[in-house]
Amino acid sequence: MDDLTKEQQKLLLSMYSEVLHRQSSMPSEEANYFSDSDQVRELSNMVESSYHVSSLCWKLKKKGYIDCDPGNDLANNIILTDKTIIYMEGRFKKTVKEVLNAISSIIGLLK
């Protein structure tokens, strides 16, 4: 993730944290699905505009961290790629607490 901005890392970590949280109650394929960038924005508690979060998603797609489709000025049908999941599994021991600590660290750097 050295090729990502802190803001892009924060969004990706937030999405991964949500996937981990969901996996306790649904299959992995469903847990790793976000309907659109507005849903990601809401789940990540981001105050940035819908346009900005969509833009971040397109940058993450270009770098191979997520897959998504265009439509209605949003990124739609968003999933984390295997590349991202493999990286995250290696970085964290599959605990939401570790991911949230990493997000807090990045937020501190953004201030």
SVG drawing of the C-alpha trace seen along z (x, -y; Angstrom):
<svg xmlns="http://www.w3.org/2000/svg" viewBox="-27 -19 32 37">
<polyline fill="none" stroke="black" stroke-width="0.4" points="0.0,0.0 3.0,-2.3 1.5,-3.5 -1.6,-5.0 -2.2,-8.3 -3.1,-8.3 -6.7,-9.1 -6.8,-6.2 -5.4,-3.9 -8.0,-5.1 -10.8,-4.3 -9.4,-0.9 -8.8,0.0 -12.4,-1.1 -13.8,1.1 -11.7,4.0 -12.8,3.5 -16.4,3.6 -15.8,6.8 -14.3,8.4 -17.3,7.2 -19.8,8.6 -18.1,12.0 -19.4,13.1 -23.0,13.0 -22.8,13.6 -20.7,15.5 -17.4,13.9 -18.7,13.0 -21.6,11.0 -19.4,9.5 -17.0,8.2 -19.7,6.3 -20.6,2.6 -23.5,1.4 -21.8,-2.0 -19.4,-4.6 -22.2,-6.4 -22.6,-3.2 -18.8,-3.1 -18.9,-6.8 -21.7,-6.2 -20.1,-3.0 -16.7,-4.7 -18.3,-7.8 -16.5,-10.0 -17.5,-13.7 -16.1,-14.2 -18.5,-14.7 -20.0,-11.8 -17.9,-13.0 -14.7,-12.8 -15.3,-9.3 -16.2,-8.2 -12.9,-9.7 -11.0,-7.8 -12.7,-4.6 -11.7,-5.2 -8.1,-5.7 -8.1,-2.5 -9.6,-0.6 -6.9,-2.0 -4.2,-0.7 -5.9,2.7 -7.1,2.5 -10.9,2.7 -13.1,3.6 -16.1,1.4 -18.4,0.3 -19.4,-3.3 -22.9,-4.7 -24.9,-7.7 -21.6,-9.5 -20.8,-6.8 -18.5,-3.8 -20.9,-0.8 -20.7,2.9 -17.5,2.4 -15.5,5.3 -12.0,5.6 -9.7,7.5 -7.7,10.6 -4.6,8.4 -6.1,6.2 -7.4,9.1 -4.1,11.0 -2.2,7.8 -4.6,7.1 -4.6,10.7 -0.8,10.6 -0.8,7.2 -3.5,7.9 -4.5,11.0 -8.1,10.7 -9.2,8.6 -11.3,5.5 -9.5,3.9 -6.1,4.0 -7.6,2.5 -9.4,-0.3 -6.0,-1.1 -4.4,-1.4 -7.2,-3.7 -6.8,-5.9 -3.1,-6.1 -3.7,-7.3 -6.3,-9.8 -3.7,-11.3 -1.3,-11.7 -4.0,-13.5 -4.5,-16.2"/>
</svg>
